[in-house]
Amino acid sequence: MRIAVSGSIATDHLTVFPGRFTDQLIPGQLDHVSLSFLVDDLEVRHGGVAANIAFGLGGLGLRPLLIGAVGTDFGPYEVWLKDHGVDTGGVLVSDERQTARFMCTTDQDANQIAAFYTGAMAEARDIDLAALVGDSSADRGARPDLVLIAPNDPEAMVRHTRQCRELGIPFAADPSQQLARLDGAQVRDLVDGARWLFTNEYEAALLLERTGWTQDEVLDRVGTWIITLGEHGARAERADGTSLHVPAVPDVPVADPTGVGDAFRAGFLAATVRGLPLTAAARLGCAVAAEVIRTVGSQTYEATPGRLLANLTAAYGPDATAEIAPHLGAVAREGGDAS
């Protein structure tokens, strides 16, 4: 099964504030906040939601197609992604703008304040999904079995979702960070008909506010709604009343939370395309997420079978490990490290 990931490709600029943001907020003064944080430990890393998810899928033995827009500065990053199993054939290179920038500061409680410079991402709306992966594309083998619509230029997100419907390609909706930018009509368009819907807990509430739908009305329009819960793991909901909660891997040292949700999505989708059931998919997602949170940056981890199996055993026991282990063996055969 082939997965395409449409969304942002960016460079992450990550800093650490050695205090708490909440200590700097003065009650009664929040209507005109003006703050500057003296930060430590600047790290410049590869990032962007779509690129992070594609990197994770590549590390799990798949060959995802990455779809997005970048600047002419993308060369070294492209080599990195190709070396980690990502097909960059869907990437448009802008002649006018640089690759997007994500600038994020994390405090000692793992709270984050971030800004995102769009850059070349604004041209993602010019990418024609039908020409790239449709029935008329030059390479019929490029047609994906699932397209994940991740945060991107809003017009690109809407266009690619509509094209998935027109082409009859199943899609997953991951509006996440862009929910603050999207209007109600856009969010409803992105969600309706998705096989999978991904949000975190705050984004779930924001999605309901934006759409004007109840949770049941959302579930009537999607296959499964996956809600990540940070240190509490993830929850899955379906319209038939199916609901499950999978706890996170315990006692994981937190180096940097950036990209943890993206890693969960990669692990979850890699499990589903290999035929694993919903609970096992969420467990693998949590196991991959645990590797990301140990490292600084969203593409510096190695999801080796040995590490993932250790996470699975620690969190869910040997039976869960036995269910997933044969599928991680495929990762080792396809280029992963079995240690």
URTA-V488926 format. One record per residue. N is the residue number from 1. RES is the residue in three letters. PSI is psi in radians with two decimals (* if undefined). OMEGA is omega in radians with two decimals (999 if undefined). BURIAL is + if it has 24 or more other ideal C-beta (glycine too) atoms within 12 Angstrom, else -. Layout:
BEGIN
n=N res=RES psi=PSI omega=OMEGA burial=BURIAL
n=N res=RES psi=PSI omega=OMEGA burial=BURIAL
END
This chain:
BEGIN
n=1 res=MET psi=2.35 omega=-3.09 burial=-
n=2 res=ARG psi=2.34 omega=3.13 burial=+
n=3 res=ILE psi=2.33 omega=2.97 burial=+
n=4 res=ALA psi=2.49 omega=3.14 burial=+
n=5 res=VAL psi=1.99 omega=3.12 burial=+
n=6 res=SER psi=2.23 omega=-3.14 burial=+
n=7 res=GLY psi=-2.80 omega=-3.01 burial=+
n=8 res=SER psi=2.54 omega=3.00 burial=+
n=9 res=ILE psi=2.15 omega=-2.96 burial=+
n=10 res=ALA psi=2.96 omega=2.96 burial=+
n=11 res=THR psi=2.27 omega=-3.12 burial=+
n=12 res=ASP psi=2.30 omega=3.01 burial=+
n=13 res=HIS psi=1.86 omega=-2.95 burial=+
n=14 res=LEU psi=2.24 omega=3.10 burial=+
n=15 res=THR psi=2.87 omega=-3.11 burial=+
n=16 res=VAL psi=2.25 omega=3.02 burial=+
n=17 res=PHE psi=2.08 omega=-3.02 burial=+
n=18 res=PRO psi=0.47 omega=3.09 burial=-
n=19 res=GLY psi=-2.76 omega=3.12 burial=-
n=20 res=ARG psi=2.28 omega=3.08 burial=-
n=21 res=PHE psi=-0.69 omega=-3.07 burial=-
n=22 res=THR psi=-0.47 omega=3.12 burial=-
n=23 res=ASP psi=-0.28 omega=-3.09 burial=-
n=24 res=GLN psi=-0.07 omega=-3.11 burial=-
n=25 res=LEU psi=2.14 omega=-3.05 burial=-
n=26 res=ILE psi=2.10 omega=3.11 burial=-
n=27 res=PRO psi=2.40 omega=-3.13 burial=-
n=28 res=GLY psi=-0.11 omega=-3.13 burial=-
n=29 res=GLN psi=0.19 omega=-3.02 burial=-
n=30 res=LEU psi=-0.12 omega=3.12 burial=-
n=31 res=ASP psi=-0.13 omega=3.06 burial=-
n=32 res=HIS psi=1.16 omega=-3.12 burial=-
n=33 res=VAL psi=2.31 omega=3.04 burial=-
n=34 res=SER psi=1.75 omega=-3.03 burial=-
n=35 res=LEU psi=2.59 omega=3.01 burial=-
n=36 res=SER psi=2.29 omega=-3.09 burial=-
n=37 res=PHE psi=2.23 omega=3.01 burial=+
n=38 res=LEU psi=2.00 omega=-2.97 burial=-
n=39 res=VAL psi=2.82 omega=3.14 burial=+
n=40 res=ASP psi=2.87 omega=2.87 burial=-
n=41 res=ASP psi=1.10 omega=3.05 burial=-
n=42 res=LEU psi=2.20 omega=3.06 burial=-
n=43 res=GLU psi=2.27 omega=3.07 burial=+
n=44 res=VAL psi=2.06 omega=-2.99 burial=-
n=45 res=ARG psi=2.84 omega=2.99 burial=+
n=46 res=HIS psi=2.49 omega=-3.13 burial=+
n=47 res=GLY psi=-2.69 omega=-2.98 burial=+
n=48 res=GLY psi=2.31 omega=-3.01 burial=+
n=49 res=VAL psi=-0.86 omega=-3.10 burial=+
n=50 res=ALA psi=-0.75 omega=3.13 burial=+
n=51 res=ALA psi=-0.68 omega=3.11 burial=+
n=52 res=ASN psi=-0.79 omega=-3.13 burial=+
n=53 res=ILE psi=-0.74 omega=3.12 burial=+
n=54 res=ALA psi=-0.72 omega=3.08 burial=+
n=55 res=PHE psi=-0.80 omega=3.14 burial=+
n=56 res=GLY psi=-0.73 omega=3.12 burial=+
n=57 res=LEU psi=-0.71 omega=3.10 burial=+
n=58 res=GLY psi=-0.70 omega=3.13 burial=+
n=59 res=GLY psi=-0.35 omega=3.12 burial=+
n=60 res=LEU psi=0.29 omega=2.98 burial=+
n=61 res=GLY psi=0.04 omega=3.08 burial=+
n=62 res=LEU psi=3.02 omega=3.06 burial=+
n=63 res=ARG psi=1.40 omega=-3.08 burial=+
n=64 res=PRO psi=2.64 omega=3.03 burial=+
n=65 res=LEU psi=2.10 omega=3.13 burial=+
n=66 res=LEU psi=2.26 omega=-3.13 burial=+
n=67 res=ILE psi=2.06 omega=-3.14 burial=+
n=68 res=GLY psi=3.14 omega=-3.11 burial=+
n=69 res=ALA psi=2.44 omega=-3.09 burial=+
n=70 res=VAL psi=3.02 omega=3.07 burial=+
n=71 res=GLY psi=-3.13 omega=-3.13 burial=+
n=72 res=THR psi=-0.15 omega=3.09 burial=-
n=73 res=ASP psi=0.14 omega=-3.00 burial=-
n=74 res=PHE psi=-0.24 omega=-2.99 burial=+
n=75 res=GLY psi=-1.04 omega=-3.12 burial=-
n=76 res=PRO psi=-0.62 omega=3.12 burial=-
n=77 res=TYR psi=-0.69 omega=3.12 burial=+
n=78 res=GLU psi=-0.74 omega=3.10 burial=+
n=79 res=VAL psi=-0.77 omega=3.13 burial=-
n=80 res=TRP psi=-0.84 omega=-3.11 burial=+
n=81 res=LEU psi=-0.75 omega=3.12 burial=+
n=82 res=LYS psi=-0.69 omega=3.13 burial=-
n=83 res=ASP psi=-0.33 omega=-3.13 burial=-
n=84 res=HIS psi=0.48 omega=2.93 burial=+
n=85 res=GLY psi=0.25 omega=-3.08 burial=+
n=86 res=VAL psi=2.33 omega=3.04 burial=+
n=87 res=ASP psi=2.00 omega=-3.11 burial=+
n=88 res=THR psi=0.32 omega=-3.10 burial=+
n=89 res=GLY psi=-0.24 omega=3.13 burial=+
n=90 res=GLY psi=0.23 omega=-3.08 burial=+
n=91 res=VAL psi=2.21 omega=3.07 burial=+
n=92 res=LEU psi=2.32 omega=-3.14 burial=+
n=93 res=VAL psi=2.10 omega=3.14 burial=+
n=94 res=SER psi=2.51 omega=3.06 burial=+
n=95 res=ASP psi=-0.17 omega=-2.96 burial=-
n=96 res=GLU psi=-0.46 omega=-3.01 burial=-
n=97 res=ARG psi=2.73 omega=3.05 burial=+
n=98 res=GLN psi=2.86 omega=3.05 burial=+
n=99 res=THR psi=2.55 omega=-3.10 burial=+
n=100 res=ALA psi=2.72 omega=3.12 burial=+
n=101 res=ARG psi=2.33 omega=3.01 burial=+
n=102 res=PHE psi=2.12 omega=-3.11 burial=+
n=103 res=MET psi=2.05 omega=-2.95 burial=+
n=104 res=CYS psi=2.39 omega=3.03 burial=+
n=105 res=THR psi=2.30 omega=-3.12 burial=+
n=106 res=THR psi=2.34 omega=3.11 burial=+
n=107 res=ASP psi=-3.09 omega=-3.02 burial=+
n=108 res=GLN psi=-0.20 omega=3.05 burial=-
n=109 res=ASP psi=0.17 omega=-3.12 burial=-
n=110 res=ALA psi=0.29 omega=2.94 burial=+
n=111 res=ASN psi=2.63 omega=-3.08 burial=-
n=112 res=GLN psi=2.51 omega=2.94 burial=+
n=113 res=ILE psi=2.23 omega=-3.00 burial=+
n=114 res=ALA psi=2.78 omega=3.00 burial=+
n=115 res=ALA psi=2.65 omega=-3.10 burial=-
n=116 res=PHE psi=2.12 omega=3.07 burial=+
n=117 res=TYR psi=2.15 omega=-3.01 burial=-
n=118 res=THR psi=-0.87 omega=-3.11 burial=+
n=119 res=GLY psi=-2.33 omega=-3.08 burial=+
n=120 res=ALA psi=-0.29 omega=-3.13 burial=+
n=121 res=MET psi=-0.46 omega=3.13 burial=+
n=122 res=ALA psi=-0.39 omega=-3.12 burial=+
n=123 res=GLU psi=0.01 omega=3.12 burial=+
n=124 res=ALA psi=-0.43 omega=3.11 burial=+
n=125 res=ARG psi=-0.32 omega=-3.13 burial=+
n=126 res=ASP psi=-0.14 omega=-3.13 burial=+
n=127 res=ILE psi=2.15 omega=-3.14 burial=+
n=128 res=ASP psi=1.83 omega=-3.11 burial=-
n=129 res=LEU psi=-0.61 omega=-3.13 burial=+
n=130 res=ALA psi=-0.74 omega=3.13 burial=-
n=131 res=ALA psi=-0.53 omega=-3.06 burial=-
n=132 res=LEU psi=-0.76 omega=-3.02 burial=+
n=133 res=VAL psi=0.04 omega=-3.07 burial=+
n=134 res=GLY psi=-3.12 omega=-3.10 burial=+
n=135 res=ASP psi=-0.41 omega=-3.12 burial=-
n=136 res=SER psi=0.02 omega=-3.12 burial=-
n=137 res=SER psi=2.68 omega=-3.10 burial=-
n=138 res=ALA psi=-0.61 omega=-3.11 burial=-
n=139 res=ASP psi=1.69 omega=-3.10 burial=-
n=140 res=ARG psi=-0.45 omega=3.14 burial=-
n=141 res=GLY psi=-0.18 omega=-3.13 burial=-
n=142 res=ALA psi=-0.21 omega=-3.09 burial=+
n=143 res=ARG psi=2.10 omega=-3.09 burial=+
n=144 res=PRO psi=2.79 omega=3.06 burial=+
n=145 res=ASP psi=-0.31 omega=3.11 burial=+
n=146 res=LEU psi=2.40 omega=3.02 burial=+
n=147 res=VAL psi=2.16 omega=3.04 burial=+
n=148 res=LEU psi=2.10 omega=3.10 burial=+
n=149 res=ILE psi=1.74 omega=-3.09 burial=+
n=150 res=ALA psi=2.98 omega=3.12 burial=+
n=151 res=PRO psi=2.36 omega=-3.00 burial=+
n=152 res=ASN psi=-3.02 omega=2.93 burial=+
n=153 res=ASP psi=2.24 omega=-3.05 burial=+
n=154 res=PRO psi=-0.72 omega=3.14 burial=+
n=155 res=GLU psi=-0.59 omega=3.09 burial=+
n=156 res=ALA psi=-0.72 omega=3.13 burial=+
n=157 res=MET psi=-0.82 omega=-3.13 burial=+
n=158 res=VAL psi=-0.77 omega=-3.12 burial=+
n=159 res=ARG psi=-0.80 omega=-3.08 burial=+
n=160 res=HIS psi=-0.57 omega=3.07 burial=+
n=161 res=THR psi=-0.81 omega=3.13 burial=+
n=162 res=ARG psi=-0.66 omega=3.14 burial=+
n=163 res=GLN psi=-0.58 omega=3.05 burial=+
n=164 res=CYS psi=-0.75 omega=3.12 burial=+
n=165 res=ARG psi=-0.78 omega=-3.11 burial=+
n=166 res=GLU psi=-0.63 omega=-3.11 burial=-
n=167 res=LEU psi=-0.16 omega=-3.11 burial=+
n=168 res=GLY psi=0.50 omega=3.12 burial=-
n=169 res=ILE psi=2.16 omega=3.09 burial=+
n=170 res=PRO psi=2.53 omega=-3.13 burial=+
n=171 res=PHE psi=2.73 omega=3.03 burial=+
n=172 res=ALA psi=2.40 omega=-3.12 burial=+
n=173 res=ALA psi=2.22 omega=3.12 burial=+
n=174 res=ASP psi=1.20 omega=-3.07 burial=+
n=175 res=PRO psi=-0.47 omega=3.10 burial=+
n=176 res=SER psi=-1.86 omega=-3.01 burial=+
n=177 res=GLN psi=-0.42 omega=-3.10 burial=+
n=178 res=GLN psi=-0.06 omega=3.12 burial=+
n=179 res=LEU psi=-0.55 omega=3.13 burial=+
n=180 res=ALA psi=-0.38 omega=-3.08 burial=-
n=181 res=ARG psi=-0.48 omega=-3.02 burial=-
n=182 res=LEU psi=2.58 omega=3.05 burial=+
n=183 res=ASP psi=3.05 omega=-3.05 burial=-
n=184 res=GLY psi=-0.75 omega=-3.13 burial=-
n=185 res=ALA psi=-0.70 omega=3.13 burial=-
n=186 res=GLN psi=-0.77 omega=-3.13 burial=+
n=187 res=VAL psi=-0.76 omega=3.12 burial=+
n=188 res=ARG psi=-0.69 omega=3.13 burial=+
n=189 res=ASP psi=-0.68 omega=-3.11 burial=+
n=190 res=LEU psi=-0.56 omega=-3.03 burial=+
n=191 res=VAL psi=-0.70 omega=-2.96 burial=+
n=192 res=ASP psi=2.07 omega=3.09 burial=+
n=193 res=GLY psi=0.04 omega=-3.11 burial=+
n=194 res=ALA psi=2.43 omega=3.03 burial=+
n=195 res=ARG psi=-0.70 omega=3.08 burial=+
n=196 res=TRP psi=2.45 omega=3.00 burial=+
n=197 res=LEU psi=2.18 omega=-3.13 burial=+
n=198 res=PHE psi=2.29 omega=2.96 burial=+
n=199 res=THR psi=2.91 omega=2.85 burial=+
n=200 res=ASN psi=-3.08 omega=-3.01 burial=+
n=201 res=GLU psi=-0.74 omega=3.12 burial=+
n=202 res=TYR psi=-0.75 omega=-3.14 burial=-
n=203 res=GLU psi=-0.53 omega=3.09 burial=+
n=204 res=ALA psi=-0.77 omega=3.11 burial=+
n=205 res=ALA psi=-0.69 omega=3.14 burial=-
n=206 res=LEU psi=-0.66 omega=3.12 burial=-
n=207 res=LEU psi=-0.73 omega=3.11 burial=+
n=208 res=LEU psi=-0.68 omega=3.13 burial=+
n=209 res=GLU psi=-0.73 omega=-3.11 burial=-
n=210 res=ARG psi=-0.78 omega=-3.06 burial=+
n=211 res=THR psi=-0.49 omega=-3.01 burial=+
n=212 res=GLY psi=0.15 omega=3.13 burial=-
n=213 res=TRP psi=2.71 omega=2.94 burial=-
n=214 res=THR psi=2.96 omega=3.10 burial=-
n=215 res=GLN psi=-0.72 omega=3.13 burial=+
n=216 res=ASP psi=-0.65 omega=3.13 burial=-
n=217 res=GLU psi=-0.61 omega=3.04 burial=-
n=218 res=VAL psi=-0.83 omega=-3.10 burial=+
n=219 res=LEU psi=-0.49 omega=3.08 burial=+
n=220 res=ASP psi=-0.30 omega=-3.05 burial=-
n=221 res=ARG psi=-0.14 omega=-3.10 burial=+
n=222 res=VAL psi=2.81 omega=3.09 burial=+
n=223 res=GLY psi=-1.01 omega=-3.12 burial=+
n=224 res=THR psi=2.39 omega=3.09 burial=+
n=225 res=TRP psi=2.03 omega=3.10 burial=+
n=226 res=ILE psi=2.14 omega=-3.13 burial=+
n=227 res=ILE psi=2.00 omega=3.10 burial=+
n=228 res=THR psi=2.51 omega=-2.99 burial=+
n=229 res=LEU psi=0.45 omega=3.13 burial=+
n=230 res=GLY psi=-2.24 omega=-3.09 burial=+
n=231 res=GLU psi=-0.17 omega=3.14 burial=-
n=232 res=HIS psi=0.10 omega=3.03 burial=-
n=233 res=GLY psi=-2.25 omega=-3.08 burial=+
n=234 res=ALA psi=2.71 omega=3.12 burial=+
n=235 res=ARG psi=2.49 omega=3.09 burial=+
n=236 res=ALA psi=2.38 omega=-3.13 burial=+
n=237 res=GLU psi=2.49 omega=3.05 burial=+
n=238 res=ARG psi=2.75 omega=-3.09 burial=+
n=239 res=ALA psi=-0.45 omega=-3.13 burial=-
n=240 res=ASP psi=0.10 omega=3.14 burial=-
n=241 res=GLY psi=-0.13 omega=3.09 burial=-
n=242 res=THR psi=2.27 omega=3.11 burial=-
n=243 res=SER psi=2.34 omega=3.09 burial=-
n=244 res=LEU psi=2.63 omega=3.07 burial=-
n=245 res=HIS psi=2.26 omega=3.09 burial=-
n=246 res=VAL psi=2.07 omega=-3.14 burial=+
n=247 res=PRO psi=2.78 omega=3.09 burial=+
n=248 res=ALA psi=2.85 omega=3.02 burial=+
n=249 res=VAL psi=2.23 omega=-3.04 burial=+
n=250 res=PRO psi=2.77 omega=2.95 burial=-
n=251 res=ASP psi=0.73 omega=3.09 burial=-
n=252 res=VAL psi=2.15 omega=3.11 burial=+
n=253 res=PRO psi=2.32 omega=-3.06 burial=-
n=254 res=VAL psi=1.97 omega=3.04 burial=+
n=255 res=ALA psi=-0.71 omega=-3.09 burial=+
n=256 res=ASP psi=2.16 omega=-3.10 burial=+
n=257 res=PRO psi=-0.07 omega=-3.08 burial=+
n=258 res=THR psi=2.23 omega=3.07 burial=+
n=259 res=GLY psi=0.06 omega=-3.10 burial=+
n=260 res=VAL psi=-0.76 omega=3.11 burial=+
n=261 res=GLY psi=-0.62 omega=3.11 burial=+
n=262 res=ASP psi=-0.71 omega=3.12 burial=+
n=263 res=ALA psi=-0.69 omega=3.07 burial=+
n=264 res=PHE psi=-0.80 omega=-3.13 burial=+
n=265 res=ARG psi=-0.71 omega=3.13 burial=+
n=266 res=ALA psi=-0.83 omega=3.14 burial=+
n=267 res=GLY psi=-0.74 omega=-3.13 burial=+
n=268 res=PHE psi=-0.87 omega=-3.09 burial=+
n=269 res=LEU psi=-0.63 omega=3.10 burial=+
n=270 res=ALA psi=-0.63 omega=3.12 burial=+
n=271 res=ALA psi=-0.74 omega=-3.09 burial=+
n=272 res=THR psi=-0.66 omega=-3.13 burial=+
n=273 res=VAL psi=-0.31 omega=3.07 burial=+
n=274 res=ARG psi=0.18 omega=3.00 burial=+
n=275 res=GLY psi=0.17 omega=3.13 burial=-
n=276 res=LEU psi=2.59 omega=3.12 burial=+
n=277 res=PRO psi=3.00 omega=-3.00 burial=-
n=278 res=LEU psi=-0.81 omega=-3.12 burial=+
n=279 res=THR psi=-0.79 omega=3.14 burial=+
n=280 res=ALA psi=-0.66 omega=3.12 burial=+
n=281 res=ALA psi=-0.76 omega=3.12 burial=+
n=282 res=ALA psi=-0.64 omega=3.10 burial=+
n=283 res=ARG psi=-0.75 omega=3.10 burial=+
n=284 res=LEU psi=-0.67 omega=3.06 burial=+
n=285 res=GLY psi=-0.78 omega=3.12 burial=+
n=286 res=CYS psi=-0.63 omega=3.14 burial=+
n=287 res=ALA psi=-0.71 omega=3.09 burial=+
n=288 res=VAL psi=-0.72 omega=3.12 burial=+
n=289 res=ALA psi=-0.64 omega=3.14 burial=+
n=290 res=ALA psi=-0.55 omega=3.11 burial=+
n=291 res=GLU psi=-0.63 omega=-3.13 burial=+
n=292 res=VAL psi=-0.73 omega=-3.04 burial=+
n=293 res=ILE psi=-0.30 omega=3.10 burial=+
n=294 res=ARG psi=-0.27 omega=-3.00 burial=+
n=295 res=THR psi=2.80 omega=3.05 burial=+
n=296 res=VAL psi=2.14 omega=-3.08 burial=+
n=297 res=GLY psi=2.70 omega=-3.03 burial=+
n=298 res=SER psi=-0.06 omega=3.12 burial=+
n=299 res=GLN psi=0.58 omega=-3.13 burial=+
n=300 res=THR psi=-0.02 omega=-3.10 burial=+
n=301 res=TYR psi=2.88 omega=3.04 burial=+
n=302 res=GLU psi=1.99 omega=-3.12 burial=+
n=303 res=ALA psi=1.17 omega=-3.13 burial=+
n=304 res=THR psi=2.60 omega=3.11 burial=+
n=305 res=PRO psi=-0.70 omega=-3.13 burial=+
n=306 res=GLY psi=-0.78 omega=3.14 burial=-
n=307 res=ARG psi=-0.74 omega=-3.12 burial=+
n=308 res=LEU psi=-0.72 omega=3.12 burial=+
n=309 res=LEU psi=-0.63 omega=3.08 burial=+
n=310 res=ALA psi=-0.73 omega=3.09 burial=+
n=311 res=ASN psi=-0.77 omega=-3.12 burial=+
n=312 res=LEU psi=-0.74 omega=3.14 burial=+
n=313 res=THR psi=-0.74 omega=-3.13 burial=-
n=314 res=ALA psi=-0.62 omega=-3.04 burial=-
n=315 res=ALA psi=-0.64 omega=-2.92 burial=+
n=316 res=TYR psi=-0.09 omega=3.07 burial=+
n=317 res=GLY psi=2.96 omega=-3.03 burial=-
n=318 res=PRO psi=-0.53 omega=-3.14 burial=-
n=319 res=ASP psi=-0.73 omega=3.10 burial=-
n=320 res=ALA psi=-0.69 omega=3.13 burial=+
n=321 res=THR psi=-0.75 omega=-3.12 burial=+
n=322 res=ALA psi=-0.58 omega=-3.14 burial=-
n=323 res=GLU psi=-0.65 omega=-3.02 burial=+
n=324 res=ILE psi=-0.46 omega=-3.02 burial=+
n=325 res=ALA psi=-0.77 omega=-3.13 burial=+
n=326 res=PRO psi=-0.54 omega=-3.14 burial=-
n=327 res=HIS psi=-0.52 omega=3.05 burial=+
n=328 res=LEU psi=-0.43 omega=3.04 burial=+
n=329 res=GLY psi=-0.56 omega=3.08 burial=-
n=330 res=ALA psi=-0.58 omega=3.11 burial=-
n=331 res=VAL psi=-0.79 omega=3.14 burial=+
n=332 res=ALA psi=-0.70 omega=-3.13 burial=+
n=333 res=ARG psi=-0.50 omega=-3.07 burial=-
n=334 res=GLU psi=0.16 omega=3.03 burial=-
n=335 res=GLY psi=-0.05 omega=3.11 burial=-
n=336 res=GLY psi=3.14 omega=-3.14 burial=+
n=337 res=ASP psi=2.17 omega=-3.08 burial=-
n=338 res=ALA psi=-0.05 omega=-3.09 burial=-
n=339 res=SER psi=* omega=999 burial=-
END
